[in-house]
């Protein structure tokens, strides 16, 4: 199995910053994409940012210029630096990876348990 453990959520005032981190562990052969999704109350889960194993990053339009995603392939970790946070960024943030387990021929999607980010004064 592949486990994803997130940390770094919390309460922050508008304009503030937070950094989310996620570590993947288990019988991993290879991790392809890693990223972050979020889900606000009453809304569907949406992509925030994703980064390939080569380091190519893509962002949702709503976070471009404010959020930065990075990863450490040696440690199987992905970070999301969130600056200039807005109330509309409030959501549960989920870590995601597409990974192949040792002995498997297929890559599958795996999800973390989610971490709450609340932006409020």
N, C-alpha and C positions, 0 to 999 in steps of 0.2 A: 504494500500500500504506500501511497504518497501522502504525507501530511504537510499542511501549510499552517503556520502559526504567525498571526499578525500581532503587532503592538504599536502603540503610539497615538491612539485616538484620545479624544478628550474634549473639553470645553475651551473655546477660545473666543476672544472678542473679534468683531469685524475688523479686518485689516491685519490681523495677527497671522502667525505661522504655526504649522504643525508638520511633523515628519512621521510618516508611517513606514514601518518596516515589516518584512515578511520573510520567513525562512522556510525553505522546503527541506524535508527529510524523508527517509525511507529507502526502499530498494530502487533507487533512481539510476537509470542508465544514461538518460539524456533529457535535459529540459530545453524545450524549444522556446516559445514565447512565454513571457511572464507579464503580469499586469495587474491593474486595479479596476474594479467596477464599483458602482455605488447604487444604493437604492434608498430613495427618500419615501416617507410615508405616503401611501396612496399612489405611488408611481412605480413604473417598471424599472428593473435593474438596467443601468446604462454603463457603457464603457467610459472610463475616465482617461486611462493611458495604458499603452502596451509597449513592450520593448522586446525586440528579437534577441536571439542568442548572439547576433553580431553587433548588437547595440543600436539598431535602428528603432527610433521611438515615434509613436503616433499618439496624438492627443485629441480629446474631444474639443470642439471649438470653444466651449464654455470655459475651459481651463487653460487654453493656450496662453503662454506668456506669464502664467502665475504658478503653474505646477511643473515640476521636473521629475521625471522617472529615471532611475538608474538601477543597475544590477551588478552583482559580483558573481560571476559564473563559478569561481572556485569555491565560494561559500553557499551557492544556491540561494542567494538572497536578492530581494528587490526592494527598493526604497521609493517612496513618493514624498518629495518635498513640496509642501503646499504653502504658498505665500499669498498675501493679499486676500485672505479668506473672506468670503461673503456669506450672509445668512443662507443663500440658496445653495451653498455647498454642504449644508447640513444633511447628513445621510449616514447609513451604515455602509462602510467601505469594505469590500471583499477583495482579498488577494486571489489571484488566478494564475494557474500555469498549465501549459500543455506539455506533458511529459511522457516519456517512455520508460516503463519499468524494466529492470533487468530480466532477461528471459522472454520479454514480450516482443511481438512484432508490430504493435500498434501504439500510437500516442493517444492519450486521453486527456480530458480536461479535469482539473482538480481545483477545489475551492477551499478557502479558509473559512473560519467560523464567523468572520465579520468583526469590525471594530467601529464603535460609534464616534462620529465627528459631529460636534454641535458648535455652530458659529452664532453667538448671541451676545448682546450687551446686557 
